Every structure is written in structure tokens, then in C-alpha cells.
């Protein structure tokens, strides 16, 4: 199950990188999108900056250079992809807050009072 979820996660990342490029009118091949995902994820192992801002974009641009995509085209796509990833995480967290708050209240209601 973990292997299947991992493959799904990688496929979703490739799709995000590819659609992020399309959003700024840049057409990526599948190989270019996979290359960008791999290089960005390898660079993300060591968090050099908060949110990997700057490092993410640099690695995205570097990954697409061998495919003939200039930095002036790759950079807006990198920013778009990182924004999409950030916003989806924020939306998922915001959606989970009411459930987490309810669970916390229930746990606190069942806790024994402190002396």
C-alpha cells in the first residue's frame, strides 16, 4: 500500500509541475517534468531557506536547462508550481481545523481535572 501511495504522490507531483508550466504557456515534455521533480526533491532534502524559497526555483530552472528551456520561461513556472503546492497545503489545513478543534475539545472534556 505504501508503495502505491508513493507512486501516486510522485505522479501527482509530475502532473503539478507539468500543469504549472502550462499555466504560464510553457510546454514541458514528460521527461522534463520528471527531471524537475527529481532535482527539486533531491535539493529539498536539506532545507536551506524557509519553504525552500529560492532553492526550489533554482533547481527547477537548472533541471529544465538541458531541455532547452530558458530560465526566463522556467522561473515563472517554478513560482506557479510552488504557489500551487503551498496554497493546496494551506487549504487542506484550513479544512482540517474544525475537525481537529472538535477532536481536541472532546479529548479535553474527557480528561480528568488537574489538582
C-alpha positions in Angstrom: 0.0 0.0 0.0 2.8 2.4 0.9 4.5 1.8 -2.5 1.2 2.5 -4.4 0.7 5.7 -2.4 4.3 6.7 -3.1 3.9 6.2 -6.8 0.6 8.2 -6.7 2.4 11.0 -4.9 5.2 11.2 -7.4 2.7 11.0 -10.3 0.8 13.9 -8.7 4.0 15.9 -8.4 4.8 15.4 -12.1 1.3 16.4 -13.0 1.6 19.5 -10.9 4.9 20.5 -12.5 3.6 19.9 -15.9 0.3 21.8 -15.4 2.2 24.6 -13.6 4.3 25.0 -16.8 1.2 25.0 -18.9 -0.3 27.7 -16.8 2.5 30.1 -17.9 2.3 28.9 -21.5 5.4 26.7 -21.3 5.2 23.2 -22.7 7.1 20.5 -21.0 7.8 17.0 -22.1 7.2 14.2 -19.6 10.9 13.7 -19.3 11.4 17.4 -18.4 8.7 17.4 -15.8 10.1 14.2 -14.2 13.6 15.7 -14.3 12.4 18.8 -12.5 10.5 16.8 -9.8 13.5 14.6 -9.1 16.0 17.5 -8.9 13.8 19.7 -6.8 13.0 16.9 -4.4 16.7 16.0 -4.1 17.6 19.6 -3.3 14.7 19.7 -0.8 16.4 17.2 1.4 18.4 20.0 3.0 16.2 22.9 3.8 18.4 25.9 3.1 15.6 28.5 3.4 12.1 28.6 4.9 9.8 26.8 2.5 12.8 26.2 0.3 12.0 29.5 -1.4 14.7 30.3 -4.0 16.2 26.8 -3.8 13.1 25.4 -5.3 13.1 27.8 -8.2 16.8 27.5 -8.8 16.6 23.7 -9.0 13.5 23.8 -11.3 15.3 26.2 -13.7 18.5 24.1 -13.5 16.6 20.9 -14.3 14.9 22.3 -17.4 18.1 23.9 -18.8 19.2 20.6 -20.6 15.8 20.5 -22.3 16.4 23.9 -23.9 14.0 25.8 -21.7 15.4 29.3 -20.8 15.4 30.5 -17.2 13.1 33.4 -18.2 10.5 30.8 -19.0 11.2 28.3 -16.3 11.2 30.7 -13.4 7.6 31.8 -13.7 6.6 28.1 -13.9 8.6 27.3 -10.8 6.9 30.1 -8.9 3.5 29.0 -10.1 4.2 25.4 -9.0 5.4 26.3 -5.6 2.4 28.6 -5.0 0.0 25.8 -6.1 1.7 23.4 -3.6 1.6 26.0 -0.8 -2.0 27.0 -1.4 -3.2 23.4 -1.6 -1.5 22.7 1.8 -3.0 25.8 3.4 -6.4 24.9 2.1 -6.2 21.3 3.3 -5.0 22.6 6.7 -7.9 25.1 6.9 -10.4 22.4 6.0 -9.0 20.1 8.8 -9.1 22.8 11.5 -12.7 22.3 12.5 -12.3 18.5 12.8 -9.1 18.9 14.8 -10.7 21.5 17.1 -13.7 19.2 17.7 -11.5 16.3 18.5 -9.4 18.4 20.9 -12.5 19.6 22.7 -13.7 16.0 23.0 -10.4 14.9 24.4 -10.3 17.8 26.8 -13.8 17.1 28.0 -12.9 13.5 28.8 -9.7 14.5 30.6 -9.6 14.3 34.4 -9.4 17.7 36.2 -6.0 18.7 37.5 -5.5 19.1 41.2 
